[in-house]
Amino acid sequence: MPLPPLVSKLPDVGTSIFTVMTQLATECGAINLAQGFPDYDPPQALTEALARHARISGHQQYAPMPGLLRLRELISQKTAQVYKVPAPDPGTEITITSGATEALYAVLAAVVRPGDEVLVLEPAYDLYGPAIRLQGGTPVYVPLRSTDFRPDWDQVAAALSPRTRLVMLNTPHNPTGAVLTAEDLGQLAALLRDTATLVLSDEVYEHMVYDEQAHHSVLQQPELAERAFVLSSFGKTYHATGWKVGYCIAPPALTAELRRVHQFLTFSVSTPTQHALADVLADVAHYQALPAFYQHKRDLFAELMRATRFELLPAPGAYFQLARYNQLSAEDDFTFARRLAREAGVAVVPVSAFYHHGQSEGLIRFCFAKRDETLVAAAERLQRL
């Protein structure tokens, strides 16, 4: 008897736009400014540490489920130093995960139940909506302001309901580079004060804020910190996105629920990689230099793009640059992005991919986490349009 057709849990979801555009870049020989990964190596001290630990007996076996204690202790110290907050308890408040992606999915699986609503500010990273729906939750989308991609807190307040289980934040923001302020976090705290609503704060670009501004973490807002899961990424901080190591900081009761899922989702993260990260984490020079490192790239790309017909939007954080292309084409952004890869040899991401209804805003996203010579070569191709 033939099997009946498989009914998909996500029938409207296809291949991620990042995979699509990277594949197109490969097919066309285009410079890949689409997917958010660097084309340069991690710090030499880190790769040497990984090679060293891969040869040490015992470092090829499972790490403890929550992560190596030494690494969690160093994360605790770093968090206290960077954000001037009480050090999170390494035993009960810090969990090492297989990238921030796994942490995000584990949080949603741990706390979202069928019928719950999850408030998502969009444009938003394309994982958020499907991951919520897979738990039986309903994403409730609130548009960010089109002028600066910051939240309209009146709209957020109107979207909250007794069914709101979780509010998802992302700062610095992908894809727009917008950065939440301390005032923003205070307004959210006031909105949630008399509710049981939790917060998931995706802060993987925490060390990429420019123009002498500071990253404001949810950990610094006590009313939010007591109800929040805060995610960070070693992959973003150390130019090693393929290593897939991140972590989640949350109060003990929330961490306990996260770990209930984490232990059956990934269980533990690469042991030699955790040892290598612990070896370099105490050296603050690397992440303290990241704002200047990436601001140079942002400013270089902006200067190069002045000779094109693209209109660049402000990019105060993260390593992405949005641009309008209306002086070049009236096409929708997906059609334009595909043509840009084929005809100009530069791959980008259409910003409509970050909206649940796929609306076209006439915007594309460049990633400037590339070598200077890559940015120069890409701009030269774009200048010929």
C-alpha positions in Angstrom: 0.0 0.0 0.0 1.6 3.4 -1.0 2.2 5.9 1.8 -0.1 8.9 1.8 1.4 12.2 0.9 3.4 13.8 3.7 1.7 16.9 5.1 4.3 19.6 5.7 4.3 21.5 9.0 5.6 24.5 7.1 4.0 24.2 3.6 4.6 27.9 2.8 8.3 27.8 3.7 11.0 27.2 1.0 14.7 27.3 1.0 16.2 30.1 3.1 16.9 33.3 1.0 20.5 33.1 2.3 21.1 29.7 0.8 19.3 30.8 -2.5 21.5 33.9 -2.9 24.7 32.2 -2.0 24.0 29.4 -4.5 23.2 32.0 -7.1 26.5 33.8 -6.3 28.4 30.6 -6.8 26.6 29.8 -10.1 27.2 33.4 -11.5 30.7 33.9 -10.1 29.3 36.9 -8.2 30.9 38.5 -5.2 28.8 37.3 -2.2 27.7 40.3 -0.1 24.5 38.4 0.6 25.0 35.9 3.4 26.3 37.3 6.6 29.7 35.7 7.0 33.2 37.1 6.8 35.7 36.2 4.1 38.6 36.5 6.5 39.8 34.1 9.1 39.3 34.1 12.9 42.1 35.4 15.1 45.2 33.2 14.8 45.3 32.6 18.6 41.9 31.1 18.3 42.6 28.7 15.4 45.9 27.7 17.0 44.1 27.0 20.3 41.5 24.8 18.4 44.3 22.8 16.8 46.0 22.3 20.1 42.9 21.2 21.9 41.9 18.8 19.1 45.1 16.8 19.9 44.5 16.6 23.7 43.3 13.3 25.0 39.7 13.6 26.3 38.9 16.8 24.3 37.2 14.8 21.6 34.4 13.5 23.8 31.1 15.0 24.9 31.4 18.3 26.8 29.0 18.8 29.8 25.5 19.5 28.6 25.4 23.1 29.9 28.9 23.8 28.4 32.4 23.7 29.8 32.4 25.2 33.2 35.6 27.2 32.5 34.0 28.8 29.5 30.8 29.6 31.4 32.9 31.2 34.2 34.7 33.4 31.7 31.4 34.4 30.1 30.2 35.4 33.5 33.2 37.6 34.1 33.0 39.2 30.7 29.3 39.9 31.0 29.9 41.7 34.4 32.8 43.7 33.0 31.2 44.8 29.7 27.7 45.6 31.0 28.4 46.5 34.6 25.8 44.1 35.9 26.0 41.4 38.6 27.9 38.4 37.2 25.5 35.7 36.0 25.9 32.4 37.8 27.8 30.0 35.6 26.1 27.0 37.1 22.5 28.1 36.8 22.3 31.1 34.3 24.6 30.4 31.4 24.2 27.7 28.7 26.5 27.0 25.7 24.5 26.3 22.6 25.1 25.2 19.0 25.1 28.8 17.8 22.5 31.4 18.7 20.2 29.6 16.2 19.9 26.6 18.5 19.5 28.8 21.5 16.6 30.7 19.9 14.8 27.5 18.8 15.3 25.9 22.2 13.9 28.9 24.0 10.8 28.9 21.8 10.3 25.1 22.2 10.7 25.5 26.0 8.2 28.3 26.6 5.8 28.6 23.7 2.7 26.5 23.8 -0.2 26.1 21.3 -2.3 29.2 21.3 0.4 31.4 22.6 1.3 34.6 20.8 4.8 35.8 20.2 5.4 39.5 19.3 7.9 39.9 16.4 9.2 43.3 15.3 9.7 43.2 11.5 11.6 43.2 9.3 12.9 40.2 11.2 15.4 37.4 10.7 13.6 34.7 8.7 14.0 32.0 11.4 11.7 33.7 13.9 8.3 33.1 12.4 8.7 29.4 11.4 10.3 28.5 14.7 7.3 30.0 16.5 4.8 28.2 14.3 6.5 24.9 14.9 5.7 25.2 18.6 2.0 25.9 17.8 2.4 29.6 18.6 1.2 32.5 16.6 3.6 35.2 15.5 2.1 38.7 15.9 4.0 41.1 13.6 4.6 44.7 14.5 6.3 46.8 11.8 9.3 48.9 12.8 9.2 52.5 11.8 10.2 53.0 8.2 12.2 56.1 9.0 14.8 54.5 11.3 13.6 51.0 11.9 13.1 51.6 15.6 9.9 50.3 17.5 6.8 52.4 17.7 6.0 51.6 21.3 2.3 52.6 20.9 2.0 49.9 18.2 3.8 47.4 20.4 1.4 48.2 23.3 -1.6 47.7 21.0 -0.3 44.3 19.9 0.2 42.9 23.4 -2.6 40.7 24.7 -3.2 38.3 27.5 -2.0 35.6 25.1 1.4 37.2 24.5 3.9 34.7 25.8 7.0 36.3 24.5 8.4 39.5 22.9 11.3 39.0 20.5 14.0 41.7 20.3 17.1 41.9 18.0 19.6 44.6 18.7 21.8 45.5 16.9 19.3 44.5 14.2 19.5 42.2 11.3 18.8 43.3 8.5 18.7 47.1 9.2 21.5 47.7 11.6 19.2 49.7 14.0 20.1 49.8 17.6 17.8 50.0 20.6 18.4 52.7 23.2 18.2 52.5 27.0 15.0 54.5 26.7 13.6 51.8 24.3 14.3 49.1 26.9 12.7 51.2 29.6 9.6 51.6 27.6 9.3 47.9 27.0 9.9 47.2 30.7 7.0 49.5 31.5 4.7 47.8 29.0 5.5 44.3 30.5 5.6 45.3 34.1 2.2 43.9 35.1 2.3 40.9 32.8 3.8 37.4 32.7 5.3 38.0 29.2 8.8 36.8 28.7 11.5 38.4 26.4 14.0 36.8 24.0 16.7 39.2 23.1 18.9 38.3 20.2 22.1 40.3 20.7 24.6 38.4 18.5 26.0 41.7 17.1 26.5 43.2 20.5 30.1 44.3 19.8 29.2 46.0 16.5 27.9 49.4 17.4 29.4 52.5 15.8 29.9 56.2 16.0 31.0 56.0 19.7 27.6 54.7 20.7 27.1 51.8 23.1 25.2 48.6 22.9 22.4 48.6 25.4 21.7 45.0 26.5 18.5 43.7 28.1 20.8 42.5 30.9 21.2 46.2 31.9 17.5 46.7 32.4 16.7 44.8 35.7 12.9 44.5 35.0 13.6 42.9 31.6 16.6 40.9 32.7 14.5 39.0 35.3 12.2 37.7 32.5 14.6 37.5 29.6 16.7 35.0 27.6 19.7 36.9 26.1 21.5 35.3 23.2 25.1 35.9 22.1 27.3 34.4 19.4 31.0 33.5 19.4 30.7 33.0 15.6 29.9 36.7 15.1 32.4 38.0 17.6 35.3 35.9 16.4 34.7 35.7 12.6 33.9 32.0 12.9 30.3 31.6 11.9 30.9 28.0 10.8 31.9 27.0 14.3 28.3 27.4 15.5 28.9 28.2 19.1 26.8 30.7 21.1 25.3 31.0 24.5 22.2 32.0 26.4 22.1 34.0 29.7 18.8 33.8 31.6 17.6 33.6 35.2 17.8 30.2 36.9 14.2 29.2 36.4 14.3 30.1 32.7 17.7 28.5 32.2 16.3 25.3 33.7 13.5 25.2 31.0 16.0 26.0 28.2 18.2 23.1 29.3 15.3 20.7 29.3 15.1 21.2 25.6 18.8 21.8 24.8 19.7 18.4 26.2 17.5 16.7 23.7 18.1 19.0 20.8 21.9 19.2 20.7 22.9 17.9 24.2 26.4 19.4 24.0 28.6 21.6 21.8 32.0 20.8 20.3 34.4 20.2 23.1 37.7 21.3 21.6 36.0 24.4 20.2 34.8 25.4 23.7 38.3 24.9 25.1 39.7 27.1 22.4 37.2 29.9 23.0 37.9 29.7 26.7 41.6 30.2 25.9 41.0 33.5 24.1 38.0 35.0 25.9 40.0 36.5 28.7 41.8 38.7 26.1 39.5 41.7 25.9 41.4 43.4 23.2 39.7 41.5 20.4 36.1 42.3 21.1 37.0 45.8 22.3 38.5 46.5 18.9 35.5 45.2 16.9 33.5 48.5 16.8 36.4 50.3 15.1 37.2 47.3 12.9 33.7 47.2 11.5 33.1 50.9 11.4 36.1 51.2 9.1 34.5 48.6 6.7 31.1 50.3 6.9 32.6 53.7 6.1 34.8 52.4 3.4 31.9 50.7 1.7 29.7 53.9 2.0 32.5 56.0 0.5 32.9 53.5 -2.4 29.1 53.4 -3.0 28.9 57.2 -3.4 29.9 56.7 -7.0 26.8 54.5 -7.6 23.1 55.2 -7.9 22.2 53.3 -4.7 20.9 55.3 -1.7 22.5 53.9 1.5 20.5 54.1 4.7 22.1 54.8 8.1 23.7 51.7 9.6 24.5 52.3 13.3 25.1 48.7 14.2 25.6 45.1 13.0 27.5 44.4 9.8 24.8 45.0 7.2 24.1 48.0 5.0 20.6 48.6 3.5 20.3 50.4 0.2 17.4 51.8 -2.0 17.7 51.1 -5.7 14.8 53.1 -7.1 17.1 55.2 -9.2 18.1 52.0 -11.0 15.0 49.9 -11.3 11.3 49.7 -10.6 11.5 45.9 -10.2 10.6 44.1 -7.0 13.6 43.5 -4.7 13.8 39.8 -5.4 13.8 40.2 -9.2 16.4 43.0 -8.9 18.6 41.0 -6.5 18.7 38.1 -8.9 19.5 40.4 -11.9 22.2 42.1 -9.8 23.9 38.8 -9.2 23.7 37.8 -12.9 24.4 41.1 -14.6 26.6 43.0 -12.1 28.2 40.1 -10.4 27.3 41.1 -6.9 25.0 39.0 -4.7 22.7 40.7 -2.1 19.6 39.9 -0.1 16.2 41.3 -0.9 14.8 42.9 2.2 11.3 41.5 1.5 12.7 38.1 2.7 12.6 39.6 6.2 8.8 40.3 6.1 6.3 37.5 6.7 4.1 38.7 3.9 7.1 39.2 1.5 6.4 42.8 0.9 8.9 44.6 -1.3 10.2 47.8 0.2 12.6 48.6 -2.7 15.5 47.7 -0.4 18.4 45.3 -0.6 20.9 44.3 2.1 24.7 44.2 1.6 27.0 42.5 4.1 30.2 44.5 4.7 31.9 41.9 6.8 34.4 41.3 4.0 38.0 42.1 3.3 38.6 45.6 2.1 39.6 44.4 -1.4 36.3 42.4 -1.6 34.4 45.6 -0.9 36.4 47.6 -3.4 35.9 44.9 -6.1 32.1 44.8 -5.4 31.7 48.6 -5.5 33.6 48.8 -8.8 31.1 46.3 -10.3 28.2 48.3 -8.9 29.6 51.6 -10.2 29.3 50.3 -13.7 25.5 49.9 -13.5 
